[in-house]
Amino acid sequence: MPNSSVCVDASFLLRMLLDEAVGPRADGLWEAWHREGRRLVAPTLLDYEVVNALHRYVAHRDLSSADAEALLDLVLRLDVERVGDGWLHPAGPATGPGLFPPGGLRCPLSGAGGAAGR
């Protein structure tokens, strides 16, 4: 579905950048989405999730602080449009029809365990 949006998450981006086994497949998807002119989007929460994951990698000594900072800088420069989440805070409880914006999320979800772009 060319020109449709793809919603990426922190686990996809971090695996693309860090995981030698998954990285090449994720890179292939990333390149295909660019060739197809897909709009790459993510909720604004993405940056917080990336920082949290990088913090855990540093705390467990899987990454140095310098490497984590470089990865964060790279993620922040990726051409992923952050989509505001004001609609997530309705006046009432977040259950039922008010959970998602009218018309749904309007983009296929892509996670490390999900099928991207379906």
C-alpha positions in Angstrom: 0.0 0.0 0.0 2.3 2.8 -1.2 2.1 6.2 0.4 0.3 4.8 3.5 1.7 5.5 6.9 3.7 3.0 9.0 3.8 3.4 12.7 7.2 2.4 14.2 7.9 1.7 17.8 11.0 1.9 20.0 11.6 -1.9 19.9 11.7 -1.9 16.1 14.1 1.1 15.9 16.4 -0.3 18.6 16.5 -3.7 17.1 17.2 -2.2 13.7 20.1 -0.3 15.1 21.5 -2.9 17.7 20.4 -6.4 16.9 22.8 -8.1 14.4 20.3 -11.0 13.8 17.2 -8.8 13.2 18.9 -5.6 12.0 19.3 -6.6 8.3 15.6 -7.5 8.0 14.6 -4.3 9.7 16.9 -2.3 7.5 15.3 -3.9 4.5 11.8 -2.8 5.7 13.1 0.7 6.5 14.6 1.0 3.0 11.5 -0.4 1.3 9.3 2.1 3.2 11.4 5.0 2.0 11.4 3.7 -1.6 7.6 3.4 -1.5 7.3 6.9 -0.1 5.7 5.8 3.1 5.1 8.3 5.9 6.9 7.0 9.0 5.1 8.0 12.2 5.3 7.3 15.9 3.6 8.5 19.1 5.5 11.2 21.0 6.0 8.5 23.6 8.6 6.9 21.3 11.5 9.1 22.5 10.8 8.3 26.2 10.7 4.6 25.4 14.0 4.8 23.6 15.6 6.7 26.5 14.3 4.2 29.0 15.6 1.2 26.9 19.0 2.8 26.5 19.1 3.6 30.2 18.5 -0.1 30.9 21.2 -1.2 28.4 23.7 1.1 30.2 22.6 0.0 33.7 23.1 -3.6 32.7 26.5 -2.7 31.0 25.3 -3.9 27.6 26.1 -0.4 26.2 28.5 2.3 27.3 27.0 5.7 28.1 28.7 7.2 25.0 27.2 4.5 22.7 23.8 5.1 24.3 24.1 8.8 23.7 25.1 8.3 20.1 22.2 5.9 19.5 19.7 8.4 21.1 21.1 11.1 18.8 20.6 8.9 15.8 17.0 7.9 16.8 16.2 11.6 17.3 17.4 12.4 13.8 15.5 9.6 12.0 12.8 10.9 9.7 10.0 9.6 11.9 7.2 12.1 12.4 6.1 12.2 16.1 2.3 12.3 16.3 0.8 14.1 19.2 -1.2 12.2 21.7 -3.6 14.8 23.0 -6.5 12.5 22.0 -5.3 9.9 24.5 -6.4 12.1 27.4 -10.2 12.3 27.1 -12.3 13.9 29.8 -13.6 10.5 30.8 -12.0 7.1 31.4 -10.0 5.6 28.5 -12.3 2.7 27.8 -14.7 1.8 25.0 -15.0 4.0 21.9 -13.0 6.9 23.5 -9.8 4.8 23.6 -8.8 5.6 20.0 -9.4 8.7 17.9 -12.4 8.8 15.5 -11.5 6.6 12.5 -8.9 4.6 14.4 -5.1 5.0 14.3 -5.0 5.4 10.5 -1.7 3.5 10.1 -0.5 -0.1 10.3 1.5 -0.9 13.4 5.0 -2.1 13.2 6.7 -3.7 16.2 9.5 -6.1 16.7 7.0 -9.0 17.0 4.4 -7.7 14.6 3.9 -7.7 10.9 4.9 -4.4 9.5 2.7 -2.6 7.0 -0.2 -5.0 7.0 
